[in-house]
């Protein structure tokens, strides 16, 4: 005997009215047993004391999520990268690039 439970459809809407968009070329992650913390920021090369090269990192956004949400994020980003590389070739991890590929 095969049972087919009634499936209820739920409508999902995204409210983007309070959304802010930022560019990030650096990420720092930390975690606890309960959550993952992701800091997104910009790294900017600068001249330090005695004209030594220095990297200034400005954190612009922090996202805190539970492990279930973190796993979903990892899967979605992994799928997006895989699809991009299938269309455009492998993404090299050598030199960092800016928003326009500069």
Secondary structure, 3 states (H helix, E strand, C coil): CCCCCCCCCCCCCCCCCCCCCCCCCEEEEEECCCEEEEEEEEEEEEECHHHCEEEEEEEEEEEEEEHHHHHHHHHHHHHHHHHHHHHHCCCCCCCCCCCCCC
